[in-house]
Amino acid sequence: MADPRGFLSVGRQTPTRRPVEVRLLDWNEVYEDFDAASLEQQASRCMDCGIPFCHNGCPLGNLIPEWNDLVYRQDWQVAIERLHATNNFPEFTGRLCPAPCETACVLGINQDPVTIKQVEVSIIERAWDEGWVAPQVPEKVSGRTVAVVGSGPSGLAAAQQLARAGHTVAVYERADRIGGLLRYGIPEFKMEKRFLDRRLEQMEEEGVRFRAGVEIGIDVTGQDLRRRYDAVVLAIGATRWRDLDVPGRELRGIYQAMEVLPLANRVQEGDLDASPLDVAGKHVVIIGGGDTGADCLGTSHRQGAASVTQLEILPTPPSDRPAGQPWPTYPMIYRTSSAHEEGGERLFAVSTTHFVDDGTGQVRALALVDVEPFEGGFRPVAGSEREIPADVVMLAMGFVGPEAEAIVEQFGLHLDPRGNIDRDADYATEVEGVFVAGDAGRGQSLIVWAIAEGRAAAAAVDTFLTGSTTLPVPIPSTARQVLA
């Protein structure tokens, strides 16, 4: 245990966000540095519980009490070894994960939980700075080849694990750069892409081959891929977005979030001087109150929108954990992201009835109505109809499954009732040698689930190719079905 009295003498502390007026001038990450001494104190709050429920909250099974203790004792090099034992990319999860481990922290029953996420990202950044993150090149190659389709967190995790097992791995990505939604879906202010690039360099040194700008099903057929490789891992994500079928949807100025965010990222990559969908001086309405909506919000602020309003059909969440969502579950409470802190208005319990035409085919306003729960759904509140100005509308209502039509047809696969690619408990499809990992089989989920499934699928592929595996499996297959 780090400090037996740490949780009694030290309060929870997190990094300070840069002042709003400063961070809106650039696209850099919003947090200021967190010094090592303060972090070691935060790690001392970990109680090293007899049953560490933070493990239950983390799909990766991160060894959280172990590396908290090691950080407190300033044994940072061993700490990164224990962190990397369960997580290929802690620099991603430490920035992007909503930290279900913290809501499952035993200390969080009646106090503020341990700052697990900050300890995690600090360990990996210290490791990169000290040169402790080195390529892990296998001692011998297996002679077996694997194609990984998709270069998001699940595909990258599967590829790295399989390469370290000695297989020859090629990662195919339809976009022009590797990274999937990490590259073009996550704004720079949430994760600067230099952190992604350095990890890709490590993977290339480990032998992973990246093939960007190749769309499987179009540029290369599924049949060709199966002939060329001994196994295939489909990690194509769940990028088929949910649309809004209301009158006026065809008007100009209404976009999906994933039409907007990649263009803003391309500006930061240097591909464009400015986004074609820049919202400077415009009134923006974002439909959807989740993380993607917050990403659109922060992007709109940095582009200089005249106003931004974010809509959510659900009621305003409570500030404290609801009775129906007890510890250690992840509670639906009112959260303020860095983007919300930067401005804009949030409207809860509202629904869009139609979009208003300015007479030229361009949206000028959004008509909405208050709603209330009714028989498992929502019903409008009489007399609450109104309009709000909207030069640009961004739809950020989540995703409904993978864009898999060509892949399903060419590989001879099937979709499950939810529209995801059908697979068994060991990530295998009905086609021998073809596996599915991440959101493509699970549905839209968290980055930690994507990495966990990529690691588990890699172990299943290794077993398929060689008859056994030494690769770790984050969650037993049966447990995955229960926790899904």
BAKOLBA-77511 format. One line per field, with one value per residue (C-alpha): residue number from 1; x, y, z. Coordinates in steps of 0.25 Angstrom, whole numbers, plus 5000, padded with zeros to 4 digits. Example, Ala and Ser with C-alpha at 12.3 -4.5 7.8 and 13.67 -1.06 7.14 Angstrom:
<pts>
nr = c(1 | 2);
u = c(5049 | 5055);
v = c(4982 | 4996);
w = c(5031 | 5029);
</pts>
This chain:
<pts>
nr = c(1 | 2 | 3 | 4 | 5 | 6 | 7 | 8 | 9 | 10 | 11 | 12 | 13 | 14 | 15 | 16 | 17 | 18 | 19 | 20 | 21 | 22 | 23 | 24 | 25 | 26 | 27 | 28 | 29 | 30 | 31 | 32 | 33 | 34 | 35 | 36 | 37 | 38 | 39 | 40 | 41 | 42 | 43 | 44 | 45 | 46 | 47 | 48 | 49 | 50 | 51 | 52 | 53 | 54 | 55 | 56 | 57 | 58 | 59 | 60 | 61 | 62 | 63 | 64 | 65 | 66 | 67 | 68 | 69 | 70 | 71 | 72 | 73 | 74 | 75 | 76 | 77 | 78 | 79 | 80 | 81 | 82 | 83 | 84 | 85 | 86 | 87 | 88 | 89 | 90 | 91 | 92 | 93 | 94 | 95 | 96 | 97 | 98 | 99 | 100 | 101 | 102 | 103 | 104 | 105 | 106 | 107 | 108 | 109 | 110 | 111 | 112 | 113 | 114 | 115 | 116 | 117 | 118 | 119 | 120 | 121 | 122 | 123 | 124 | 125 | 126 | 127 | 128 | 129 | 130 | 131 | 132 | 133 | 134 | 135 | 136 | 137 | 138 | 139 | 140 | 141 | 142 | 143 | 144 | 145 | 146 | 147 | 148 | 149 | 150 | 151 | 152 | 153 | 154 | 155 | 156 | 157 | 158 | 159 | 160 | 161 | 162 | 163 | 164 | 165 | 166 | 167 | 168 | 169 | 170 | 171 | 172 | 173 | 174 | 175 | 176 | 177 | 178 | 179 | 180 | 181 | 182 | 183 | 184 | 185 | 186 | 187 | 188 | 189 | 190 | 191 | 192 | 193 | 194 | 195 | 196 | 197 | 198 | 199 | 200 | 201 | 202 | 203 | 204 | 205 | 206 | 207 | 208 | 209 | 210 | 211 | 212 | 213 | 214 | 215 | 216 | 217 | 218 | 219 | 220 | 221 | 222 | 223 | 224 | 225 | 226 | 227 | 228 | 229 | 230 | 231 | 232 | 233 | 234 | 235 | 236 | 237 | 238 | 239 | 240 | 241 | 242 | 243 | 244 | 245 | 246 | 247 | 248 | 249 | 250 | 251 | 252 | 253 | 254 | 255 | 256 | 257 | 258 | 259 | 260 | 261 | 262 | 263 | 264 | 265 | 266 | 267 | 268 | 269 | 270 | 271 | 272 | 273 | 274 | 275 | 276 | 277 | 278 | 279 | 280 | 281 | 282 | 283 | 284 | 285 | 286 | 287 | 288 | 289 | 290 | 291 | 292 | 293 | 294 | 295 | 296 | 297 | 298 | 299 | 300 | 301 | 302 | 303 | 304 | 305 | 306 | 307 | 308 | 309 | 310 | 311 | 312 | 313 | 314 | 315 | 316 | 317 | 318 | 319 | 320 | 321 | 322 | 323 | 324 | 325 | 326 | 327 | 328 | 329 | 330 | 331 | 332 | 333 | 334 | 335 | 336 | 337 | 338 | 339 | 340 | 341 | 342 | 343 | 344 | 345 | 346 | 347 | 348 | 349 | 350 | 351 | 352 | 353 | 354 | 355 | 356 | 357 | 358 | 359 | 360 | 361 | 362 | 363 | 364 | 365 | 366 | 367 | 368 | 369 | 370 | 371 | 372 | 373 | 374 | 375 | 376 | 377 | 378 | 379 | 380 | 381 | 382 | 383 | 384 | 385 | 386 | 387 | 388 | 389 | 390 | 391 | 392 | 393 | 394 | 395 | 396 | 397 | 398 | 399 | 400 | 401 | 402 | 403 | 404 | 405 | 406 | 407 | 408 | 409 | 410 | 411 | 412 | 413 | 414 | 415 | 416 | 417 | 418 | 419 | 420 | 421 | 422 | 423 | 424 | 425 | 426 | 427 | 428 | 429 | 430 | 431 | 432 | 433 | 434 | 435 | 436 | 437 | 438 | 439 | 440 | 441 | 442 | 443 | 444 | 445 | 446 | 447 | 448 | 449 | 450 | 451 | 452 | 453 | 454 | 455 | 456 | 457 | 458 | 459 | 460 | 461 | 462 | 463 | 464 | 465 | 466 | 467 | 468 | 469 | 470 | 471 | 472 | 473 | 474 | 475 | 476 | 477 | 478 | 479 | 480 | 481 | 482 | 483 | 484);
u = c(5000 | 5005 | 5002 | 4993 | 4987 | 4989 | 4974 | 4971 | 4982 | 4982 | 4970 | 4967 | 4975 | 4974 | 4982 | 4978 | 4972 | 4979 | 4970 | 4959 | 4963 | 4977 | 4974 | 4963 | 4975 | 4981 | 4978 | 4987 | 4983 | 4975 | 4983 | 4995 | 5006 | 5004 | 5017 | 5023 | 5022 | 5007 | 5005 | 5012 | 5003 | 4991 | 4996 | 4997 | 4982 | 4980 | 4976 | 4981 | 4968 | 4966 | 4957 | 4961 | 4948 | 4955 | 4959 | 4945 | 4942 | 4954 | 4951 | 4967 | 4968 | 4979 | 4987 | 4984 | 4987 | 5001 | 5005 | 4999 | 5008 | 5020 | 5018 | 5017 | 5030 | 5036 | 5039 | 5034 | 5041 | 5034 | 5021 | 5022 | 5025 | 5012 | 5004 | 5008 | 5006 | 4991 | 4990 | 4997 | 4993 | 4992 | 4995 | 4982 | 4973 | 4979 | 4974 | 4962 | 4955 | 4944 | 4950 | 4940 | 4951 | 4950 | 4935 | 4938 | 4949 | 4945 | 4949 | 4939 | 4928 | 4928 | 4940 | 4946 | 4952 | 4967 | 4972 | 4975 | 4974 | 4984 | 4994 | 4993 | 4996 | 5007 | 5014 | 5014 | 5019 | 5030 | 5034 | 5034 | 5043 | 5052 | 5054 | 5047 | 5038 | 5045 | 5041 | 5039 | 5044 | 5041 | 5052 | 5047 | 5036 | 5025 | 5024 | 5009 | 5003 | 4991 | 4983 | 4977 | 4966 | 4965 | 4975 | 4967 | 4971 | 4965 | 4972 | 4985 | 4985 | 4982 | 4994 | 5004 | 5001 | 5001 | 5014 | 5021 | 5016 | 5025 | 5014 | 5016 | 5005 | 4999 | 4989 | 4980 | 4973 | 4964 | 4968 | 4980 | 4987 | 4987 | 4979 | 4965 | 4956 | 4968 | 4974 | 4962 | 4951 | 4958 | 4961 | 4975 | 4971 | 4967 | 4979 | 4991 | 4994 | 5009 | 5005 | 4999 | 5010 | 5021 | 5014 | 5012 | 5027 | 5029 | 5020 | 5027 | 5040 | 5034 | 5030 | 5016 | 5014 | 5004 | 4996 | 4988 | 4979 | 4974 | 4959 | 4956 | 4944 | 4947 | 4962 | 4965 | 4954 | 4951 | 4954 | 4968 | 4971 | 4967 | 4976 | 4988 | 4988 | 4987 | 4977 | 4969 | 4964 | 4953 | 4954 | 4947 | 4939 | 4925 | 4925 | 4911 | 4905 | 4891 | 4883 | 4871 | 4859 | 4851 | 4846 | 4856 | 4868 | 4872 | 4875 | 4889 | 4897 | 4893 | 4905 | 4908 | 4919 | 4928 | 4927 | 4932 | 4943 | 4952 | 4953 | 4957 | 4968 | 4973 | 4975 | 4984 | 4991 | 4994 | 4986 | 4977 | 4978 | 4964 | 4953 | 4942 | 4932 | 4938 | 4927 | 4934 | 4923 | 4912 | 4901 | 4903 | 4894 | 4899 | 4889 | 4894 | 4900 | 4911 | 4926 | 4925 | 4915 | 4926 | 4936 | 4928 | 4926 | 4941 | 4943 | 4933 | 4938 | 4952 | 4947 | 4940 | 4925 | 4916 | 4908 | 4907 | 4895 | 4896 | 4883 | 4880 | 4867 | 4869 | 4866 | 4877 | 4885 | 4887 | 4899 | 4901 | 4900 | 4886 | 4880 | 4878 | 4892 | 4900 | 4915 | 4922 | 4914 | 4917 | 4907 | 4900 | 4902 | 4904 | 4918 | 4925 | 4936 | 4946 | 4938 | 4926 | 4935 | 4938 | 4924 | 4911 | 4898 | 4893 | 4878 | 4873 | 4859 | 4857 | 4854 | 4856 | 4843 | 4848 | 4858 | 4854 | 4858 | 4863 | 4856 | 4869 | 4870 | 4879 | 4876 | 4873 | 4867 | 4864 | 4850 | 4849 | 4840 | 4842 | 4839 | 4836 | 4837 | 4825 | 4823 | 4837 | 4839 | 4837 | 4825 | 4825 | 4821 | 4809 | 4812 | 4827 | 4830 | 4840 | 4852 | 4866 | 4876 | 4884 | 4893 | 4900 | 4894 | 4904 | 4897 | 4905 | 4895 | 4904 | 4907 | 4898 | 4908 | 4920 | 4920 | 4921 | 4913 | 4924 | 4932 | 4921 | 4917 | 4931 | 4935 | 4922 | 4919 | 4906 | 4901 | 4895 | 4881 | 4888 | 4895 | 4909 | 4917 | 4913 | 4924 | 4926 | 4931 | 4945 | 4944 | 4943 | 4933 | 4927 | 4938 | 4950 | 4962 | 4954 | 4952 | 4945 | 4950 | 4945 | 4933 | 4930 | 4926 | 4922 | 4915 | 4920 | 4927 | 4939 | 4954 | 4957 | 4948 | 4954 | 4968 | 4963 | 4956 | 4968 | 4977 | 4967 | 4965 | 4980 | 4981 | 4970 | 4977 | 4990 | 4984 | 4977 | 4990 | 4999 | 4990 | 4993 | 4997 | 5005 | 4998 | 4990 | 4975 | 4969 | 4956 | 4951 | 4942 | 4930 | 4932 | 4932 | 4918 | 4913 | 4919 | 4916);
v = c(5000 | 5014 | 5022 | 5016 | 5029 | 5036 | 5036 | 5043 | 5054 | 5057 | 5062 | 5059 | 5069 | 5069 | 5077 | 5091 | 5095 | 5106 | 5119 | 5119 | 5132 | 5126 | 5112 | 5117 | 5124 | 5110 | 5096 | 5090 | 5081 | 5089 | 5084 | 5090 | 5081 | 5073 | 5073 | 5059 | 5062 | 5066 | 5053 | 5044 | 5050 | 5047 | 5033 | 5032 | 5033 | 5019 | 5009 | 4996 | 4990 | 4975 | 4975 | 4986 | 4990 | 4999 | 4986 | 4983 | 4997 | 4996 | 4986 | 4985 | 4980 | 4991 | 4988 | 5001 | 4999 | 4993 | 5005 | 5015 | 5009 | 5009 | 5024 | 5028 | 5021 | 5028 | 5015 | 5020 | 5010 | 4998 | 5006 | 5007 | 4992 | 4989 | 4999 | 4993 | 4979 | 4982 | 4994 | 4996 | 5011 | 5018 | 5031 | 5030 | 5025 | 5034 | 5046 | 5040 | 5030 | 5035 | 5027 | 5016 | 5012 | 5024 | 5023 | 5009 | 5013 | 5008 | 5022 | 5028 | 5022 | 5033 | 5042 | 5047 | 5035 | 5034 | 5042 | 5029 | 5035 | 5046 | 5036 | 5027 | 5038 | 5043 | 5030 | 5028 | 5042 | 5040 | 5027 | 5034 | 5045 | 5036 | 5027 | 5015 | 5012 | 5004 | 4995 | 4980 | 4973 | 4958 | 4948 | 4940 | 4941 | 4931 | 4931 | 4934 | 4946 | 4955 | 4966 | 4976 | 4984 | 4998 | 5006 | 5011 | 5007 | 4993 | 4990 | 4996 | 4988 | 4975 | 4978 | 4981 | 4969 | 4960 | 4966 | 4964 | 4949 | 4948 | 4949 | 4958 | 4968 | 4978 | 4989 | 4994 | 5008 | 5014 | 5029 | 5035 | 5034 | 5023 | 5025 | 5024 | 5033 | 5035 | 5043 | 5050 | 5048 | 5053 | 5068 | 5073 | 5080 | 5066 | 5059 | 5065 | 5055 | 5055 | 5045 | 5036 | 5038 | 5034 | 5021 | 5018 | 5019 | 5009 | 4999 | 5001 | 4998 | 4985 | 4981 | 4985 | 4990 | 5001 | 5002 | 5015 | 5020 | 5005 | 5002 | 4987 | 4983 | 4994 | 4995 | 4981 | 4971 | 4962 | 4950 | 4955 | 4958 | 4944 | 4938 | 4947 | 4945 | 4934 | 4942 | 4955 | 4964 | 4973 | 4985 | 4995 | 5002 | 5006 | 5019 | 5018 | 5031 | 5032 | 5042 | 5051 | 5049 | 5062 | 5072 | 5081 | 5071 | 5073 | 5088 | 5093 | 5096 | 5083 | 5073 | 5061 | 5062 | 5053 | 5062 | 5074 | 5069 | 5062 | 5075 | 5083 | 5072 | 5073 | 5088 | 5084 | 5074 | 5085 | 5079 | 5091 | 5106 | 5106 | 5097 | 5097 | 5096 | 5107 | 5113 | 5127 | 5137 | 5127 | 5122 | 5107 | 5097 | 5083 | 5072 | 5062 | 5063 | 5053 | 5053 | 5055 | 5067 | 5073 | 5071 | 5079 | 5090 | 5092 | 5092 | 5103 | 5111 | 5111 | 5114 | 5127 | 5123 | 5135 | 5125 | 5111 | 5103 | 5088 | 5080 | 5067 | 5060 | 5054 | 5062 | 5069 | 5059 | 5060 | 5065 | 5053 | 5038 | 5034 | 5023 | 5014 | 5015 | 5011 | 5009 | 5003 | 5006 | 5017 | 5028 | 5037 | 5050 | 5065 | 5066 | 5079 | 5076 | 5086 | 5090 | 5093 | 5102 | 5110 | 5115 | 5112 | 5108 | 5094 | 5091 | 5078 | 5071 | 5077 | 5071 | 5076 | 5077 | 5083 | 5091 | 5105 | 5109 | 5123 | 5123 | 5119 | 5105 | 5109 | 5106 | 5119 | 5113 | 5100 | 5098 | 5090 | 5086 | 5083 | 5068 | 5059 | 5044 | 5036 | 5021 | 5018 | 5030 | 5045 | 5053 | 5068 | 5079 | 5087 | 5102 | 5100 | 5101 | 5111 | 5114 | 5117 | 5123 | 5112 | 5116 | 5102 | 5090 | 5078 | 5064 | 5057 | 5046 | 5034 | 5023 | 5011 | 5001 | 4998 | 5002 | 4988 | 4985 | 4981 | 4974 | 4966 | 4962 | 4959 | 4951 | 4944 | 4949 | 4953 | 4964 | 4962 | 4968 | 4980 | 4982 | 4979 | 4968 | 4954 | 4947 | 4937 | 4939 | 4937 | 4948 | 4938 | 4939 | 4928 | 4929 | 4922 | 4931 | 4944 | 4951 | 4963 | 4973 | 4986 | 4994 | 4986 | 4974 | 4981 | 4994 | 5008 | 5007 | 5013 | 5013 | 5004 | 4994 | 4995 | 4993 | 4981 | 4975 | 4977 | 4970 | 4958 | 4956 | 4956 | 4945 | 4937 | 4939 | 4935 | 4922 | 4920 | 4921 | 4913 | 4905 | 4913 | 4926 | 4934 | 4947 | 4952 | 4953 | 4965 | 4959 | 4944 | 4941 | 4938 | 4950 | 4959 | 4953 | 4956 | 4970 | 4975);
w = c(5000 | 4996 | 5009 | 5019 | 5023 | 5009 | 5006 | 5020 | 5018 | 5003 | 4996 | 4981 | 4971 | 4956 | 4946 | 4944 | 4931 | 4923 | 4924 | 4914 | 4907 | 4905 | 4900 | 4890 | 4883 | 4879 | 4877 | 4888 | 4899 | 4910 | 4922 | 4929 | 4934 | 4947 | 4955 | 4959 | 4974 | 4974 | 4965 | 4976 | 4986 | 4978 | 4976 | 4991 | 4993 | 4987 | 4998 | 4991 | 4994 | 4997 | 4985 | 4976 | 4969 | 4960 | 4952 | 4950 | 4945 | 4935 | 4923 | 4921 | 4935 | 4938 | 4950 | 4957 | 4971 | 4967 | 4959 | 4969 | 4979 | 4970 | 4966 | 4981 | 4983 | 4971 | 4964 | 4951 | 4942 | 4948 | 4948 | 4933 | 4932 | 4940 | 4932 | 4919 | 4924 | 4921 | 4912 | 4899 | 4898 | 4912 | 4906 | 4898 | 4909 | 4919 | 4911 | 4904 | 4914 | 4923 | 4934 | 4939 | 4948 | 4956 | 4958 | 4962 | 4972 | 4986 | 4992 | 4983 | 4991 | 5001 | 4997 | 4984 | 4976 | 4973 | 4961 | 4954 | 4940 | 4943 | 4949 | 4937 | 4926 | 4935 | 4936 | 4921 | 4918 | 4928 | 4921 | 4908 | 4913 | 4920 | 4908 | 4914 | 4903 | 4893 | 4881 | 4886 | 4874 | 4874 | 4875 | 4864 | 4853 | 4852 | 4836 | 4838 | 4832 | 4838 | 4832 | 4841 | 4835 | 4842 | 4849 | 4861 | 4875 | 4874 | 4861 | 4866 | 4879 | 4871 | 4861 | 4872 | 4880 | 4868 | 4863 | 4876 | 4876 | 4863 | 4852 | 4840 | 4841 | 4831 | 4835 | 4825 | 4826 | 4816 | 4821 | 4816 | 4829 | 4840 | 4853 | 4850 | 4859 | 4867 | 4855 | 4849 | 4860 | 4872 | 4872 | 4874 | 4887 | 4893 | 4888 | 4880 | 4869 | 4872 | 4883 | 4872 | 4863 | 4872 | 4876 | 4861 | 4859 | 4870 | 4864 | 4850 | 4857 | 4863 | 4849 | 4847 | 4832 | 4830 | 4817 | 4817 | 4806 | 4804 | 4805 | 4807 | 4799 | 4788 | 4786 | 4791 | 4791 | 4803 | 4795 | 4791 | 4806 | 4810 | 4799 | 4803 | 4818 | 4828 | 4837 | 4836 | 4847 | 4844 | 4853 | 4845 | 4856 | 4856 | 4847 | 4842 | 4848 | 4853 | 4845 | 4848 | 4840 | 4842 | 4831 | 4826 | 4828 | 4813 | 4815 | 4813 | 4826 | 4833 | 4835 | 4842 | 4853 | 4845 | 4833 | 4842 | 4851 | 4841 | 4833 | 4846 | 4848 | 4834 | 4837 | 4848 | 4840 | 4830 | 4819 | 4818 | 4822 | 4827 | 4828 | 4817 | 4828 | 4837 | 4846 | 4849 | 4852 | 4850 | 4860 | 4862 | 4868 | 4872 | 4873 | 4883 | 4897 | 4897 | 4895 | 4880 | 4883 | 4892 | 4882 | 4872 | 4883 | 4885 | 4871 | 4868 | 4879 | 4873 | 4860 | 4865 | 4865 | 4868 | 4877 | 4880 | 4886 | 4889 | 4890 | 4898 | 4898 | 4912 | 4924 | 4932 | 4939 | 4954 | 4960 | 4970 | 4967 | 4965 | 4974 | 4963 | 4958 | 4971 | 4973 | 4966 | 4953 | 4944 | 4947 | 4938 | 4945 | 4940 | 4935 | 4930 | 4920 | 4916 | 4904 | 4912 | 4921 | 4909 | 4906 | 4899 | 4904 | 4908 | 4906 | 4912 | 4910 | 4896 | 4883 | 4869 | 4861 | 4848 | 4841 | 4836 | 4822 | 4819 | 4806 | 4798 | 4803 | 4814 | 4829 | 4837 | 4849 | 4857 | 4863 | 4876 | 4887 | 4901 | 4904 | 4916 | 4919 | 4915 | 4913 | 4911 | 4901 | 4901 | 4898 | 4895 | 4905 | 4900 | 4897 | 4898 | 4883 | 4879 | 4869 | 4871 | 4861 | 4853 | 4842 | 4844 | 4850 | 4854 | 4857 | 4868 | 4872 | 4872 | 4863 | 4859 | 4854 | 4844 | 4830 | 4826 | 4813 | 4804 | 4814 | 4819 | 4805 | 4800 | 4813 | 4813 | 4827 | 4834 | 4843 | 4857 | 4861 | 4865 | 4852 | 4856 | 4850 | 4856 | 4863 | 4875 | 4889 | 4883 | 4873 | 4862 | 4850 | 4843 | 4833 | 4837 | 4840 | 4840 | 4853 | 4858 | 4869 | 4875 | 4871 | 4858 | 4866 | 4880 | 4875 | 4879 | 4892 | 4900 | 4895 | 4907 | 4901 | 4888 | 4892 | 4901 | 4890 | 4881 | 4891 | 4893 | 4878 | 4876 | 4886 | 4879 | 4865 | 4871 | 4876 | 4863 | 4855 | 4865 | 4874 | 4887 | 4891 | 4902 | 4899 | 4911 | 4910 | 4917 | 4919 | 4918 | 4907 | 4916 | 4924 | 4912 | 4908 | 4922 | 4923 | 4909);
</pts>
